[in-house]
Amino acid sequence: MKAVVYSAPTEFEVTDIPDPVPGPGEIRFRVELAGVCGTDLHVHDGTFFAEFPLTPGHEPVGIVDAIGEGVEGFEIGQRIVATGVGGCGECENCRRGKRLLCTSLTALGVTGPGGFAEYMIAPARWCFDASDLDPEQAVLAEPTACAIHGVERLAPRPGSSALVIGAGPTGLILAQLLAHGNAATVTVAAPSAHKLELAARFGADEVVRIGRDGSGYDELRRIAPNGFDIVVDATGAASVTQRALGHVRDGGTLLVYGVTDPSDTVEFSPFDVYRREITITGSFAQIDSFPAALAALRSGRVATEGLISHVFAIEDFEQALSTLRSDPTAHKVVIRP
């Protein structure tokens, strides 16, 4: 089969490797689509706890092709999605119910072979039926699951005002989940006009165009002079995190959701956080949110039409990365092996 194979950070080739064979408890599926996201850029650079050699791709949807011994509840030809994230079950964090914070966390596409390949293997316990979804919907199951975990971290109170900075796929999914949850109003701010148009179509109450130079933030002051109960930074840019804290209402919460470089830092006033009782929290990924994500996609609570902007063949993986990194028209980029 053809697969993207990294030998080391930034060093990869699209090459032929043997088809994987499912072992006991495993499922092999033919990958229909695999999403490319900002995490894959970090994996490319060798961060985000990636282990090499590696075939990345942690957002796959595919058709069951072979079933290992002892697997029940799946059949050949069934469309599935795979979560790919698991804890060891034995470390201190796992034993206290914090499996996502496992000190030996495994993630298909990050620590083991993922979906940028014609075929992929996953433990059956990590696979979920998606036969009633189109592949263009199902490929967004993993981003939706991560967004659901983010909302769980926020636990918004009824009547909250929310600001989501960043209108990438996960930012827009988060905005939809907040709008359909306890938030009374949801504002989305981003530099891209066409992404903001999509945010408005998905139900954002206000959209604000901001610049990477800090322009546009005054408009957020007009909308919420005293700040927002919830501010989500879904950009992965430390400079945005720096500005976002100033838009949190007294007693409000800042959720750091985007993936920055590990070396990035942000300055803030401890007294300001103390005096205004600001909560700063993070949302890393997900580990048990796939059932809820699939339910949200099935019900239409999370709309996906228009999110996918670019589809590349596996041979064009380098172009897919370049598009995600630098093309201002890019939204959700996917690989079709």
C-alpha positions as CSV (number, residue, x, y, z in Angstrom):
1,M,0.0,0.0,0.0
2,K,1.0,3.6,-0.4
3,A,1.7,5.6,2.8
4,V,3.3,8.7,4.1
5,V,6.4,7.5,6.1
6,Y,8.5,9.9,8.2
7,S,12.0,8.7,9.1
8,A,12.6,11.7,11.3
9,P,11.0,15.2,11.8
10,T,10.5,17.0,8.5
11,E,11.9,14.0,6.6
12,F,9.2,11.9,4.8
13,E,8.4,10.1,1.6
14,V,5.2,8.7,0.0
15,T,6.2,5.1,-0.5
16,D,4.9,1.5,-0.9
17,I,4.9,-0.5,2.3
18,P,3.3,-3.9,3.1
19,D,-0.4,-3.9,3.8
20,P,-0.9,-4.2,7.6
21,V,-2.5,-7.4,9.0
22,P,-4.9,-7.0,11.9
23,G,-4.1,-9.0,15.0
24,P,-6.6,-10.2,17.7
25,G,-8.9,-7.5,18.7
26,E,-8.0,-5.2,15.7
27,I,-9.7,-3.9,12.6
28,R,-8.2,-3.0,9.3
29,F,-10.0,-0.4,7.2
30,R,-9.4,1.1,3.8
31,V,-9.0,4.9,4.5
32,E,-11.5,7.0,2.6
33,L,-10.5,10.4,4.0
34,A,-8.0,11.5,6.6
35,G,-8.1,15.1,8.0
36,V,-4.9,17.2,8.1
37,C,-4.8,19.6,11.0
38,G,-2.4,21.9,12.9
39,T,-1.3,19.0,15.0
40,D,0.1,17.4,11.9
41,L,2.2,20.4,11.4
42,H,3.6,20.0,14.9
43,V,4.2,16.3,14.2
44,H,6.0,17.2,11.0
45,D,8.3,19.5,13.0
46,G,8.9,16.7,15.6
47,T,6.9,18.1,18.5
48,F,3.6,17.0,20.1
49,F,5.2,13.9,21.5
50,A,5.5,12.3,18.0
51,E,7.5,9.1,17.8
52,F,9.5,8.2,14.6
53,P,9.5,6.4,12.2
54,L,5.8,7.3,11.8
55,T,2.9,7.3,9.4
56,P,0.8,10.3,10.7
57,G,-2.9,11.0,10.3
58,H,-5.1,10.9,13.4
59,E,-8.5,11.9,11.8
60,P,-9.4,8.9,9.6
61,V,-12.6,7.5,8.3
62,G,-12.7,4.3,6.3
63,I,-14.4,1.0,5.2
64,V,-13.7,-2.1,7.2
65,D,-11.6,-4.4,5.1
66,A,-10.4,-7.1,7.5
67,I,-11.3,-8.2,11.1
68,G,-9.0,-9.7,13.6
69,E,-9.8,-12.7,15.8
70,G,-12.2,-12.0,18.7
71,V,-13.7,-8.8,17.2
72,E,-17.5,-8.6,17.4
73,G,-20.0,-5.9,16.3
74,F,-18.3,-5.0,13.0
75,E,-18.6,-6.3,9.5
76,I,-16.7,-6.1,6.2
77,G,-17.8,-3.0,4.2
78,Q,-18.9,-1.0,7.2
79,R,-17.8,2.7,7.5
80,I,-16.1,3.4,10.7
81,V,-14.1,6.2,12.4
82,A,-11.3,5.5,14.9
83,T,-10.4,7.6,17.9
84,G,-6.8,6.4,18.1
85,V,-6.1,7.8,21.7
86,G,-5.6,5.5,24.7
87,G,-4.1,5.5,28.1
88,C,-2.0,2.8,29.7
89,G,-4.5,2.2,32.6
90,E,-1.6,1.8,35.1
91,C,0.0,5.2,35.7
92,E,-1.1,7.5,38.5
93,N,-3.1,9.7,36.2
94,C,-5.0,6.8,34.6
95,R,-5.7,5.3,38.0
96,R,-7.2,8.5,39.2
97,G,-9.5,8.7,36.2
98,K,-7.4,11.2,34.1
99,R,-6.6,8.9,31.2
100,L,-6.1,11.7,28.7
101,L,-3.2,12.8,31.0
102,C,-1.6,9.4,30.9
103,T,2.1,9.6,31.2
104,S,2.4,6.9,28.4
105,L,-0.4,8.2,26.2
106,T,-0.6,6.5,22.8
107,A,-2.2,8.1,19.8
108,L,-2.5,6.6,16.3
109,G,-0.9,9.0,13.9
110,V,1.3,10.4,16.6
111,T,3.0,7.5,18.4
112,G,1.8,4.8,16.0
113,P,0.8,4.3,12.4
114,G,-2.1,6.5,11.3
115,G,-4.4,7.4,8.5
116,F,-2.2,8.9,5.8
117,A,-2.1,5.6,4.1
118,E,-4.3,3.4,2.0
119,Y,-5.0,1.1,4.9
120,M,-4.9,1.5,8.7
121,I,-5.3,-0.7,11.7
122,A,-6.9,0.2,15.0
123,P,-8.1,-1.7,18.1
124,A,-11.8,-2.5,17.7
125,R,-12.5,-0.8,21.1
126,W,-11.3,2.5,19.5
127,C,-13.6,2.1,16.4
128,F,-17.1,3.5,16.0
129,D,-19.8,2.9,13.4
130,A,-20.3,5.8,11.0
131,S,-22.2,3.9,8.3
132,D,-25.0,6.6,8.4
133,L,-22.7,9.5,7.7
134,D,-21.0,10.7,4.5
135,P,-17.2,10.4,4.7
136,E,-17.0,14.2,4.4
137,Q,-19.0,14.4,7.7
138,A,-17.4,11.5,9.4
139,V,-13.8,12.8,8.8
140,L,-14.7,15.6,11.3
141,A,-15.6,13.2,14.1
142,E,-12.2,13.6,15.7
143,P,-12.2,17.4,15.7
144,T,-15.8,17.4,17.0
145,A,-14.8,15.0,19.8
146,C,-11.9,17.3,20.8
147,A,-14.3,20.3,20.7
148,I,-16.8,18.5,22.9
149,H,-14.0,17.8,25.4
150,G,-13.2,21.5,25.3
151,V,-16.8,22.4,26.1
152,E,-16.8,19.9,29.0
153,R,-13.7,21.6,30.3
154,L,-15.6,24.9,30.2
155,A,-18.9,23.7,31.7
156,P,-20.6,26.9,30.6
157,R,-23.3,28.3,32.9
158,P,-26.7,29.1,31.3
159,G,-26.9,32.6,29.9
160,S,-23.1,32.8,29.4
161,S,-21.6,35.1,26.7
162,A,-18.9,33.4,24.7
163,L,-16.1,34.6,22.4
164,V,-14.3,32.2,20.1
165,I,-11.1,33.6,18.6
166,G,-10.2,31.6,15.6
167,A,-12.5,30.4,12.8
168,G,-10.7,27.2,11.8
169,P,-12.7,24.0,11.7
170,T,-12.4,23.3,15.5
171,G,-13.1,27.0,16.3
172,L,-16.4,26.8,14.3
173,I,-17.3,23.5,15.8
174,L,-16.7,24.9,19.3
175,A,-18.8,27.9,18.5
176,Q,-21.7,25.7,17.3
177,L,-21.5,23.5,20.4
178,L,-21.5,26.6,22.7
179,A,-24.4,28.1,20.8
180,H,-26.5,24.9,21.1
181,G,-25.5,24.6,24.8
182,N,-25.7,27.0,27.6
183,A,-24.3,30.1,25.9
184,A,-26.8,32.9,25.4
185,T,-24.6,34.7,22.8
186,V,-21.6,33.5,20.7
187,T,-19.2,35.9,19.0
188,V,-16.5,34.6,16.6
189,A,-13.4,36.7,15.8
190,A,-10.9,35.8,13.0
191,P,-8.8,37.4,10.3
192,S,-10.6,35.6,7.4
193,A,-13.8,37.1,5.9
194,H,-14.9,33.9,4.2
195,K,-14.5,31.9,7.4
196,L,-16.5,34.5,9.3
197,E,-19.2,34.2,6.7
198,L,-19.3,30.4,7.5
199,A,-19.4,31.2,11.2
200,A,-22.4,33.4,10.7
201,R,-24.1,30.7,8.6
202,F,-23.5,28.2,11.5
203,G,-25.3,30.5,13.9
204,A,-22.8,32.9,15.5
205,D,-24.6,35.9,16.9
206,E,-21.7,38.3,16.0
207,V,-18.6,38.0,13.8
208,V,-15.7,40.3,14.0
209,R,-12.8,40.6,11.7
210,I,-9.5,41.0,13.6
211,G,-6.0,41.3,12.3
212,R,-2.8,39.6,13.3
213,D,-1.5,43.1,14.1
214,G,-4.1,43.5,16.8
215,S,-6.6,45.5,14.8
216,G,-10.3,44.8,15.3
217,Y,-10.2,44.0,19.0
218,D,-11.9,47.4,19.8
219,E,-15.0,46.0,18.1
220,L,-15.0,43.2,20.7
221,R,-15.1,45.9,23.4
222,R,-18.2,47.4,21.8
223,I,-19.9,44.0,21.8
224,A,-19.0,43.2,25.4
225,P,-17.7,46.3,27.2
226,N,-17.1,44.3,30.4
227,G,-15.8,41.2,28.7
228,F,-17.1,37.8,27.9
229,D,-17.9,35.0,30.4
230,I,-16.0,32.6,28.2
231,V,-13.2,33.3,25.9
232,V,-11.7,30.5,23.7
233,D,-8.4,30.9,22.0
234,A,-8.6,28.4,19.1
235,T,-5.7,29.9,17.1
236,G,-2.5,28.3,18.5
237,A,-0.9,31.8,18.5
238,A,0.6,33.0,21.8
239,S,0.1,36.6,20.8
240,V,-3.7,35.9,20.6
241,T,-3.7,34.3,24.0
242,Q,-2.0,37.4,25.4
243,R,-4.8,39.6,24.0
244,A,-7.6,37.2,24.8
245,L,-7.1,37.4,28.6
246,G,-8.1,41.1,28.5
247,H,-11.5,40.2,27.1
248,V,-12.4,37.8,29.9
249,R,-15.2,39.2,32.2
250,D,-14.6,39.4,35.9
251,G,-15.1,35.8,37.2
252,G,-14.9,34.5,33.6
253,T,-12.8,31.7,32.0
254,L,-10.1,31.6,29.3
255,L,-9.8,28.3,27.5
256,V,-6.5,27.8,25.7
257,Y,-7.5,25.4,22.9
258,G,-5.1,26.0,20.0
259,V,-1.8,24.2,19.9
260,T,1.1,26.6,20.3
261,D,4.8,25.8,20.0
262,P,6.1,24.3,23.3
263,S,8.6,27.2,23.7
264,D,5.9,29.9,23.4
265,T,5.1,32.0,26.5
266,V,2.5,34.6,27.5
267,E,2.8,37.4,30.1
268,F,-0.1,38.2,32.4
269,S,-0.6,40.0,35.7
270,P,-1.1,37.5,38.6
271,F,-2.8,40.2,40.5
272,D,-5.3,40.7,37.7
273,V,-6.1,37.0,37.7
274,Y,-6.3,37.0,41.5
275,R,-8.4,40.2,41.8
276,R,-10.8,39.4,39.1
277,E,-11.0,35.7,39.9
278,I,-10.2,34.6,36.3
279,T,-9.9,31.0,35.5
280,I,-7.4,29.9,32.9
281,T,-7.7,26.4,31.7
282,G,-6.7,24.2,28.8
283,S,-8.1,21.5,26.6
284,F,-5.6,19.0,25.1
285,A,-7.5,16.4,23.0
286,Q,-10.1,13.8,23.8
287,I,-10.3,10.2,24.9
288,D,-13.9,9.3,25.3
289,S,-15.9,11.9,23.4
290,F,-16.5,10.0,20.1
291,P,-20.0,8.8,20.8
292,A,-21.1,12.3,21.7
293,A,-19.3,13.7,18.6
294,L,-21.0,11.2,16.3
295,A,-24.4,12.0,17.9
296,A,-23.8,15.8,17.3
297,L,-22.9,15.1,13.6
298,R,-25.9,12.9,13.1
299,S,-28.4,15.3,14.6
300,G,-27.0,18.3,12.7
301,R,-26.1,20.2,15.9
302,V,-22.7,20.3,14.4
303,A,-22.9,21.4,10.7
304,T,-20.0,20.6,8.5
305,E,-21.0,21.7,5.0
306,G,-18.4,24.1,3.6
307,L,-15.7,23.2,6.2
308,I,-13.6,21.1,3.8
309,S,-11.8,23.4,1.4
310,H,-9.0,21.2,-0.1
311,V,-8.8,17.5,-0.9
312,F,-5.4,16.1,-1.9
313,A,-4.2,12.7,-3.1
314,I,-1.7,11.0,-0.8
315,E,1.0,11.6,-3.4
316,D,0.4,15.4,-2.8
317,F,0.9,15.2,0.9
318,E,3.7,17.9,0.9
319,Q,1.3,20.2,-0.9
320,A,-1.4,19.5,1.6
321,L,0.9,20.5,4.5
322,S,2.0,23.7,2.6
323,T,-1.6,24.6,1.9
324,L,-2.6,24.2,5.6
325,R,0.4,26.2,6.7
326,S,0.3,29.2,4.3
327,D,-2.8,29.3,2.1
328,P,-5.2,31.9,3.4
329,T,-8.1,30.2,1.6
330,A,-7.5,26.8,3.3
331,H,-10.0,25.7,5.9
332,K,-10.3,21.9,6.4
333,V,-7.7,20.0,4.4
334,V,-8.1,16.3,3.9
335,I,-6.2,13.5,2.2
336,R,-8.0,11.0,0.0
337,P,-5.7,8.0,-0.2
